[in-house]
Amino acid sequence: MLSTVKGSCRSRTSVVRFASPPLSNLITIFIMTDRATLQAGESVLFIDTKEREYLRALKAGGRIALHGGTLQSEQVIGLPEGSRVRTSTNMPYWVLRPTYAHLIPNLPRRAQVIYPKDTAIMLLWGDIFPGASVVEIGAGPGALSIALLRAIGPTGTLVTIENREDHCAMARENVARFFGEAPNWTLQLGDAYVGIAAQEVDRLLIDVPEPWRVLPHAAQALRPGGVFVGYSPTVIQVKSLVDELRASPSFTAIEIIETLLRPWHVKDLSARPEHRMVAHTGFLVFARRTAETPQPPPFQPA
């Protein structure tokens, strides 16, 4: 290790030597950390020679069934992440923890997810930051909730409002399984069309069939300068939402974005776009909350 000591007149470099452990000891230390080895209860991806992916849970004493045979969970638990295993039919598979982008297409669900290509734009254009106070309208299977919890960190807060009990149960299960404990997350069974209790929120994201009906309540909930993010599958929804945003003095700086993801095939002498791509999945609408006092939401009879 080199350290430089600077004085008023001259600079002097002194060498300080430390005894280093053998490289084999360093490798052992690295392999035995919890994050480097696969643990019981984790969900992992098995990737075959054709790069097909299979999301499976490592249950102690369990058996894992794959396209090319089976293997016992104990054959995988304790291995370094990135190991290669073979099934009962000698088929090789790489074993890795799923990244967010690889988890979401394999996520157990009974509702449509927001795909990673859209989530990435929502997080960056929506300026989701560590410590932010965020409200999410519409839980779905919990895919966006997982991304938001990762982005806001332990010092942020996330309130998710969902009007269907089955979606609440599904989101709660997926967040617990694929994110872990989230004491800063509140999942509420409620109707955002009626109202939003939160106040002075930094960011508000919505994924509901009629997002324009949430705008008066969103204006009440967001702080001045806060960011509104809307996700809608159809252009008719976008037109109605944007018309309401432009008519409201509570919102400005409106942007509408659609993302298209085109993978490429690169192998040997071939370099070309893939035959299939992830094209339209939804439209993203962004707006900023002004300092104008919002008008009270219209009365809605029970």
C-alpha positions in Angstrom: 0.0 0.0 0.0 1.3 3.5 -0.9 0.6 6.6 1.1 1.6 10.2 0.3 2.5 12.7 3.0 2.4 16.3 1.8 4.1 19.2 3.7 4.3 22.9 3.1 7.6 22.7 1.3 7.8 19.3 -0.3 5.9 16.1 -1.0 7.2 12.8 0.3 6.0 9.3 -0.6 6.4 6.5 1.9 5.7 2.8 1.4 3.8 0.9 4.1 3.7 -2.8 3.7 1.0 -5.1 5.1 1.1 -8.9 5.3 -1.4 -10.3 2.8 -3.2 -13.6 3.2 -2.7 -16.3 0.6 -5.0 -16.0 -2.4 -6.6 -19.3 -1.6 -7.8 -17.9 1.7 -9.3 -14.8 0.0 -11.2 -17.1 -2.4 -12.6 -19.1 0.5 -13.7 -16.0 2.3 -15.5 -14.8 -0.8 -17.3 -18.0 -1.5 -18.6 -18.4 2.0 -20.4 -15.1 2.2 -24.2 -15.3 2.2 -24.6 -13.2 -1.0 -22.0 -15.3 -2.9 -23.7 -18.7 -2.1 -27.2 -19.9 -2.9 -29.3 -20.2 0.1 -32.4 -22.4 1.0 -35.6 -20.5 0.4 -34.2 -18.4 -2.4 -35.6 -18.2 -6.0 -33.0 -18.8 -8.7 -32.9 -19.0 -12.4 -31.8 -22.2 -14.2 -30.5 -21.3 -17.7 -30.0 -24.1 -20.3 -27.7 -24.3 -23.3 -30.4 -22.6 -25.5 -30.6 -19.8 -22.9 -34.1 -20.7 -21.9 -34.8 -19.6 -18.3 -36.6 -21.5 -15.5 -37.4 -19.7 -12.2 -37.5 -22.2 -9.3 -37.4 -22.0 -5.5 -34.7 -23.8 -3.5 -36.7 -25.6 -0.9 -34.7 -27.7 1.6 -35.4 -31.4 0.9 -37.2 -30.5 -2.3 -36.9 -31.7 -5.9 -36.5 -29.3 -8.8 -38.2 -30.3 -12.1 -36.7 -28.8 -15.3 -37.2 -29.3 -19.0 -34.2 -31.5 -19.1 -34.7 -33.7 -16.0 -34.7 -33.2 -12.3 -32.3 -32.5 -9.4 -32.4 -32.2 -5.7 -32.3 -28.7 -4.0 -29.4 -29.9 -1.9 -27.3 -30.2 -5.1 -27.7 -26.4 -5.5 -28.0 -25.0 -2.0 -24.6 -23.8 -0.8 -23.1 -23.5 -4.3 -21.5 -20.3 -5.4 -23.8 -18.2 -7.6 -23.0 -18.8 -11.2 -22.3 -22.5 -10.8 -23.1 -25.1 -13.4 -25.2 -28.1 -12.4 -26.5 -31.2 -14.2 -29.9 -32.8 -14.0 -30.8 -36.5 -13.8 -30.4 -36.7 -17.6 -27.0 -35.0 -17.5 -28.4 -31.7 -18.9 -26.3 -28.7 -17.9 -27.8 -25.6 -16.4 -26.2 -22.4 -15.1 -27.7 -21.3 -11.8 -28.0 -17.5 -11.0 -30.1 -15.3 -8.8 -32.5 -13.4 -11.1 -32.0 -9.8 -11.8 -35.1 -7.6 -11.8 -35.2 -7.6 -15.6 -35.2 -11.5 -15.6 -37.5 -11.9 -12.6 -40.5 -9.9 -13.9 -41.2 -12.0 -17.0 -41.1 -15.1 -14.8 -43.1 -13.5 -11.9 -46.1 -15.6 -10.6 -49.1 -13.5 -11.5 -52.8 -13.3 -12.2 -52.6 -9.8 -13.5 -50.6 -8.0 -16.2 -47.2 -6.7 -15.0 -45.5 -3.5 -16.0 -42.5 -4.7 -17.9 -38.9 -3.8 -17.0 -38.4 -1.6 -20.1 -41.3 0.6 -18.9 -40.4 0.4 -15.2 -36.8 1.6 -16.0 -38.2 4.8 -17.6 -40.8 5.3 -14.8 -38.0 5.2 -12.2 -35.7 7.6 -14.0 -38.2 10.0 -15.6 -40.2 9.8 -12.4 -37.1 10.7 -10.5 -37.6 8.0 -7.8 -34.8 8.6 -5.3 -33.6 7.1 -2.0 -35.6 8.4 0.9 -38.6 9.5 -1.3 -42.2 9.4 -0.1 -44.1 7.5 -2.9 -47.7 6.6 -3.4 -48.5 3.8 -5.9 -52.1 3.4 -7.2 -52.7 -0.2 -8.4 -50.6 -3.0 -7.1 -51.1 -5.7 -9.7 -48.7 -8.6 -8.9 -46.3 -6.3 -7.1 -43.7 -5.9 -9.8 -43.6 -2.1 -9.7 -43.8 -2.2 -5.9 -40.5 -4.3 -5.8 -38.8 -1.8 -8.1 -40.0 1.2 -6.0 -38.9 -0.4 -2.8 -35.4 -1.0 -4.2 -35.2 2.6 -5.5 -36.4 4.4 -2.3 -34.3 2.3 0.1 -34.9 1.8 3.8 -35.3 5.5 4.5 -38.1 6.0 1.9 -41.8 5.2 2.3 -44.1 3.5 -0.1 -47.9 3.4 0.1 -49.7 1.2 -2.4 -53.5 1.5 -2.8 -55.3 -1.4 -4.5 -59.1 -2.0 -4.7 -59.0 -5.8 -5.2 -58.3 -8.2 -2.4 -56.8 -10.9 -4.7 -54.3 -8.4 -6.1 -53.4 -7.3 -2.6 -52.7 -10.9 -1.6 -50.7 -11.5 -4.8 -48.6 -8.4 -4.4 -47.9 -9.1 -0.7 -46.8 -12.6 -1.5 -44.5 -11.6 -4.4 -42.9 -8.7 -2.4 -42.3 -11.0 0.5 -40.8 -13.7 -1.7 -38.7 -11.7 -4.1 -37.9 -8.5 -2.1 -38.1 -9.6 1.5 -39.2 -7.7 4.6 -40.4 -4.2 3.8 -41.4 -2.3 7.0 -41.5 1.0 5.1 -44.2 -0.4 2.7 -48.0 0.0 3.4 -50.4 -2.0 1.3 -54.0 -0.6 1.5 -57.2 -2.0 0.3 -59.0 1.1 -1.0 -60.4 3.0 -3.9 -58.2 5.9 -5.2 -61.1 7.2 -7.3 -62.7 8.2 -4.0 -59.6 9.7 -2.4 -56.0 9.5 -1.3 -55.2 10.1 2.4 -51.5 10.7 2.0 -50.2 14.3 1.9 -47.0 16.1 0.8 -46.0 13.1 -1.3 -42.8 13.4 -3.5 -43.9 11.0 -6.2 -47.2 9.4 -7.3 -47.6 6.6 -9.8 -50.9 5.2 -11.1 -51.9 2.2 -13.1 -55.7 2.1 -13.2 -58.3 1.9 -16.0 -59.5 5.5 -15.6 -56.4 7.5 -14.4 -58.0 10.9 -15.1 -60.5 10.2 -12.2 -57.5 10.1 -9.8 -56.1 13.5 -10.8 -58.0 15.7 -8.3 -56.9 13.5 -5.5 -53.3 13.3 -6.9 -53.2 17.1 -6.8 -54.2 17.1 -3.2 -51.6 14.4 -2.3 -48.5 15.6 -4.2 -46.3 18.4 -2.8 -45.4 21.3 -5.1 -42.8 20.2 -7.5 -43.7 16.5 -7.0 -43.8 14.1 -10.0 -46.9 12.4 -11.4 -46.4 9.2 -13.4 -49.2 7.4 -15.2 -49.1 4.1 -17.0 -51.8 3.2 -19.5 -52.0 0.5 -22.1 -54.2 2.3 -24.7 -54.0 5.6 -26.5 -57.6 6.4 -25.6 -56.7 6.3 -21.9 -53.7 8.5 -22.6 -55.7 11.1 -24.5 -58.3 11.4 -21.7 -55.6 11.6 -19.0 -53.5 14.2 -20.9 -56.5 16.4 -21.6 -57.3 16.5 -17.9 -53.7 17.2 -17.0 -53.6 20.2 -19.5 -56.9 21.5 -18.2 -55.7 21.5 -14.6 -53.6 24.4 -13.2 -52.1 21.9 -10.7 -50.0 20.2 -13.3 -47.4 21.2 -15.9 -44.4 19.9 -17.9 -46.4 17.0 -19.4 -44.5 14.3 -21.3 -45.8 11.2 -23.1 -43.4 8.4 -23.8 -43.6 4.9 -25.4 -40.6 2.6 -25.1 -39.7 -0.1 -27.7 -37.1 -2.7 -26.9 -35.2 -4.5 -29.7 -32.8 -7.2 -28.8 -29.9 -8.2 -31.1 -28.6 -11.5 -32.2 -24.8 -11.6 -32.3 -23.1 -14.9 -33.0 -20.1 -15.9 -35.1 -20.4 -13.9 -38.4 -24.0 -12.9 -37.8 -25.0 -9.6 -36.3 -28.7 -8.6 -36.8 -31.8 -7.6 -34.9 -33.7 -10.5 -33.3 -36.8 -11.7 -35.3 -39.0 -10.8 -32.3 -39.0 -7.6 -30.2 -40.8 -6.2 -27.2 -42.8 -3.4 -28.9 -45.8 -1.7 -27.4 -46.7 -2.6 -23.8 -48.0 0.8 -22.5 -47.8 4.6 -22.6 -46.0 6.6 -19.9 -47.3 10.0 -18.9 -45.3 12.3 -16.7 -46.2 15.7 -15.2 -45.0 18.0 -12.4 -47.1 19.4 -9.6 -47.4 23.2 -9.6 -47.7 25.4 -6.6 -51.2 26.4 -7.6 -53.8 25.5 -4.9 -55.7 22.5 -6.2 -59.5 22.6 -6.6 -61.4 20.3 -4.3 -62.3 17.0 -5.9 -65.8 16.8 -7.3 -68.4 15.3 -5.0 -69.0 11.6 -5.7 -72.2 10.2 -4.2 -71.7 6.9 -2.4 
